[in-house]
Structure formats: structure tokens, C-alpha cells
């Protein structure tokens, strides 16, 4: 089983997904699309695609031309009926390739907020009806035709969906404490503009992170091996 991860910015990596893959002795590789052209053989031989986040918007492909590479690889995996996991920007890219509009939302959702399971799916059958996840996005999207909405939040209706073998998650359960503060260090201006005080993040109970890890690993076990 070979996993390919599309990375748009270096600090938005697989996070604790790497821990899961190493524990299961699964092979994974990154393509840093902003810095390199994808290795055609690597793409062809990969079984599962993970599309990670970034500060750019899907609608900014003329400015960030490497986004077209991400679109093309996602489209290819969809056509070949291979598994795809899109996280944050990755979920927006998945929605875009499936033909739906991605656009700026009314308010940025940055921090630890509740997510609600609004419909059941086998991949998330062990998830509770609500849980805390980490969020960092200002964009949203319309639900692709034929997709099942699984998760919502108070601010955004489309927080997670399943389309065939593809899954889009707008929120983050792949992060640990070090990762969220690393992101904060790389985005001080954005946080200041959004009025986010990261001192509040220091008060987040460690159980929130352990719960997210359990949910993430539970999902990955089903997503990869079912």
C-alpha cells in the first residue's frame, strides 16, 4: 500500500497521520507541488492520495499555478477510482474537481470548535455525534452532487463529505499541539487580522488532542484497509 501526499506549504504536513502510517509500516511520499513537478511514476504507482492544506484559495489558481497540478492529480485518482483524502484546502480542491464552487465564507473559523455528525457513514461509524476538532479556514464550498454530507459546524454546513472512495474533511484531526503552534508562528499576521488569541489555545485540555488522535487513527484504519 503506497500513499502519496500533496503538500502545498511545508508546515502543513501529514501530522499524526505519519505516526499511523509508520506504525502500520506503510510507505508514504510527499509531492511539494509549489517546488517540484510530480514524478509521473510515483503518481501512477500510488494507491491512496492525501491532499493537504494551504493558505491559498482554490479560486487563486491563476496566482498559484501549482494548484492546477493538485487539481489534475485529484482528477486522475477519481477517474481511476482510487482512494482520496482531502484535508482543509484538500477538501476544497476535491469539491472543486467534482464540479462545485469554492468561495470565501462569511467568517474565518480558526481554533478549536465543535463538529457535528449529521449523517452516518461506515468510515465514521465510531465517531460521536459531536466532538472538538481544530479549524483553520476562511473558505467553504457547496456539497458536490452525489456526495454525502457527514459533518457540519455552527459556522459552516459542509465540514466533511464522502463521495465514493473520496473523503473531504474541512477540519483537522491530524494535528498535535506542537503542530498548531507551529502553524501559528507561520501565520501571525492572519491571526492578528482575524482577532485570534492563541493564548487561549494553551488552555485546551490535552484530552482534546488525544481524542482527535483516536478519531484520526480510527478513521484511517477503516479508510485505508476497508
C-alpha positions, 0 to 999 in steps of 0.5 A: 500500500503506497500513499502519496501526499500533496503538500502545498506549504511545508508546515502543513504536513501529514501530522499524526497521520505519519505516526499511523502510517509508520506504525502500520509500516506503510510507505508514504511520499510527499509531492511539494507541488509549489517546488517540484513537478510530480514524478509521473511514476510515483503518481501512477504507482500510488494507491491512496492520495492525501491532499493537504492544506494551504493558505491559498484559495482554490479560486487563486489558481491563476496566482498559484499555478501549482494548484492546477497540478493538485487539481489534475492529480485529484482528477486522475485518482477519481477517474481511476477510482482510487482512494482520496483524502482531502484535508482543509484546502484538500477538501476544497480542491476535491469539491472543486474537481467534482464540479462545485464552487469554492468561495470565501465564507462569511467568517474565518473559523480558526481554533478549536470548535465543535463538529457535528455528525449529521449523517452516518457513514461506515468510515465514521461509524465510531465517531460521536455525534459531536466532538472538538476538532481544530479549524483553520479556514476562511473558505467553504464550498457547496456539497458536490452532487452525489456526495454525502454530507457527514459533518457540519459546524455552527459556522459552516454546513459542509465540514466533511463529505464522502463521495465514493472512495473520496473523503473531504474533511474541512477540519483537522484531526491530524494535528498535535499541539506542537503542530498548531503552534507551529502553524501559528508562528507561520501565520501571525499576521492572519491571526492578528487580522482575524482577532485570534488569541492563541493564548487561549489555545494553551488552555485546551485540555490535552484530552482534546488532542488525544481524542482527535488522535483516536478519531484520526487513527480510527478513521484511517484504519477503516479508510485505508484497509476497508 
